[in-house]
Amino acid sequence: MRLDASSAASAVFAANRARGAVSFEVNSAGGVTRRGDLHESGSLRVRFPSPEGEGLSAVFVNTAGGVAGGDRFDIAITAAEGAHLTLTTAAAEKVYRASGKPAELNIALKAADGARLAWLPQETILFDRARVTRRIDIDLTEAASLLLCEIVVFGRTAMGETMRHGEFLDRWRVRRGGKLVFAENVHLAGDIGEKLSRPAVGKGAVAIGTALIVPGDAAMVERVREASESFGGEVGISAWNGFAMARFCAQDAARLRADMMAVLGRASSVPLPRLWLN
């Protein structure tokens, strides 16, 4: 059977899409966290730089060199009872233009009683005409702790590049003790640059971010607000349902990163990964 030109082009496109998946769990024995079963496939890898006193650090590496339309990456991490794990990425993740299907990023995090899980990737940078769908599912027990941040940058303004058109769909679901405590969908599509320029949307922002801290309370919110005079962008934080959430919006990605570091430093005793400090 012969394929027509369109079908042949589609088949070639699908065959050249990057696929990557990583899943593993960490366990605690005698107060020391060590890796359990690990599964890797495709162009996504995870490395554990060096053993630590009590916790463990992991670094994700995308050997595809970036994310393009039609690519798919899946991450599933479990921190067992009492385990301490910090996750980050080797560099900012770049999402390139898509001529067809969007890229898919799926992240599933679980933490048991007494576990301390920190998801602290470096920025996700969207190039002009990038299309990406991201899903973050978090499942915590009542006695688990989580520190999570995500930064999205719309174009590399330092390189004179801007993101005008594209699509960004972000879906978050957070469960604690089996109950859904937070659900959100963010969808930016079409002329994203024009939408972010609107005062009620981004007021010219080129970067947005979210930090989630569990557990979080009013005292934590006040502690973070004490640093408000040092913020270079817009930062808002509040607490409800037993967790705290900070929102970031800035006209400069470097300023937002600095604001994020300031908030995380005040909100948690978990040290930032060394790659963040380079």
N, C-alpha and C positions, 0 to 999 in steps of 0.2 A: 504494500500500500504506500502510495506516494503522498507526501504532505504538500499542501499548497504553501506559497511563500510566507503567508501570515502565520500559519501553524508552525512552520519550520523555524521562523524567527522566535516565536514564543517558546518553542522547545529549547532552542539554544540559550535564550534568556534564562529560563528556569534552571537549566543545567549549570549555569555559571553563577547562581546565587549562593551566597555564603550561608552556611548553617553551622550553628555552634550550640553546645549545651554543656553545662556543668551542674552536677548535683553532689552534695556531700553533707555529712553530719560531723559534728564535733561532740566529744564527750569529756566529762571531768572525772578524774580518778585521783584521789588523794589531794584534791585541790589544784590539780594541774590539768589544763585543757589540751587535748590532743585530737588529731584528725581520725575519723572513722573511715567508713567506706567512701570512696571517691569514684565518680564516673565523669569522664570527659569525652566529648566528641566534636568533630568538625574543627572550626578555627577558633574556638574559645578554650582558653586554658586558665588554670589557677595555680599560683605558686605560693609557697609558704616560706617567706624570706629567712626567718631564724626562729628557733624556739624561744619562748619568753618564760618569765618566772611562773606566772599563773595562767595567763591568757594565751591566745594564738592570733596571729595576723595572717590574712590572705590577700593576695593581689591578683586581680583578673587581667588577663592579657588577650587581646583580640588580634590574632595573627593575620587576619584578613586586612588589617590596616585601616579599618573604618567600617561604616555601615552604609549600604546602598539599598535602593528600592528592591523589594522582594526578598531581602535577607531576613533571617530569623535567628534569634538568640534566646535561649531559655536558661534560667538560673534557678535552682531550688536548693535552699540552705536550711539545715535544721541544727539548732543549738540545744543539746540535751540538758537535763537538769544540772544546774551549777556550772555550766560551761561559759567561758568568756571568749568572744570572737569579735574581731574587727575586720571588716572587709573594705577594700578600696580598689581602684583601678590604676594601672601603670601610667596612664596618661588620660587626658581628656578624650572622650569618645566623639568622633566626627561622623555626622550623618550627612551623606552626600545627596545630590539631586536624584529624584526618582522619575522615570519616564512612564512607569506603570504602577504596579502594586506598591503599597507602602512597606517599609521595613517593620518588623515586629520584634518587640523586646518584652519578654515575660519574666517577671521576678517574683519568686515565692519565698517568703521568709517565715520560719517557725522558731519559737523559743519556749522552753519549758520552765518550770518553777526554778527560781534562783539563777536562771541563765541571763547573761548580759550580752546583747547582740548590738553591734554598731555597723550600720550600712552607710559608708562614707565615700562614695565614688567621686572622682573628679568630674568636672563639667561635661555636659553633653552639648556639643556645638552643632547647630543646624545650619547647613549651607542653603543658599537660595534654591528654591524648588525642591527641598527635601520633603519627604513624606514619611512619617513614622507614627506607629501606634505602640504605646507602652502600657503595660499592665503590671501593677504592683499589688500583690496580695500578702497581707501580714496576718499571722495567726499567733497570738500570745496567750499564755496562761495569765492568771491574775497576779502571779508573783514573778513574772518575767520583766526584764528591763530592756528598753530599746532606745537607741539613738540613731536617727536616720536623717540624711540630708540628700537633696537632689537640686542641682543647679542646671538650668537650661539657658543657653546663650544663642541668640538669633543673629547669626553672622559674625564674622571675625572683623570687628570694626577697627582693631589695631592694624589690620592688613588692608584697610580700605574697602572691606567687603561688607555688604548688607544683605539681609534676607528680606526679599520683597514678597515672594509668593511661596506657598507650600502648604503643608498640613501637619498639625501636631495634635494627636489625641492621647490624652493621659488619663488612665483609669486607676483610682486607688480604692482599696477596700481593706479596712483594719478591723480585726476581730480580737476581742479580749475576753478570756474566760468563755469562749464560744459564742459571745454576743457581738453583733456588728455595732461598733462604736463610731466609725467614721466611714463615709462613702463619698466619693467625689469624682466627677468627670470634667476634664478641661478639654475644650476643643477649639483650636484656632485653625482657620482654613482660609484659602483665598489670598487676598493681599494682607498678609500678616503684618508687614511693616507699617501699612497705613493704619491698621487697627491698633497696634501698639503705640502709635503716635497720638491717639486720642487721649485727652485728659482723664476721662473716666475709666480707661483701660490700662494704659501703661505710661502715659505722659512722656512718650519718647523713649521708653525703656528698651534696652537691648538684651536684658538678662532678667530672669525671674528665678526664685528659689523657694524651697520649702524645707523646714526642719521639723521633725516629729520627735518628741521626747516623752517616753513612757517609763515610769510614772511622771506626771507633771501636775503642779498645783499653783495656786495664786502666789505663794512665796517665791517660786521659781520665776514666775512672770515678773515680779517686782525686782528680783535680782538681775534679770536681763535688762530691764528698762533702765537700771542705774547706769548702763553703758550707752544710753541712747545718744548722748552728745557726740560720741565718736563715730556714729554711723554716717557713711557717705551716701547711702541711698535710703529708700523707704523701707522701714522694717516695722512689722506689727506682730505682736505675740499675745496669745490668750490661752486659757486652760479650761477644759470641760471634759466630762466623762472620764476623768482620771488621767488625762494626758495633756501635754502642752504642744502647741503648734505655732511656729513662727513663719511669717511670709516675708519674702524679700522681692524688691523691684528696684532696678538701678539702670541708669543710662551708661554705665561703664561696668563691664564684667569683673574687672579687677577689684572695684569697690565692693561689689556684691560679695565676692569671695572673701574679702577682708571682713565684711559685716557678718558673714556666715561663721567665720572662724571665731569672731568675738562672741557671738551668741552661743556657739557650741562650747566654747571654753568656760562660759559662766553657767551653762545649763547642766553640764555633766563633768564628772571626773575622768571620763574616758579620754585619753590623749589622742590628738589628731595623728593620723598616719604620717610617717616621716616624708612620704612622697608629697604630701600637701605643703610641706615646708621648704621644698627645693626651689 
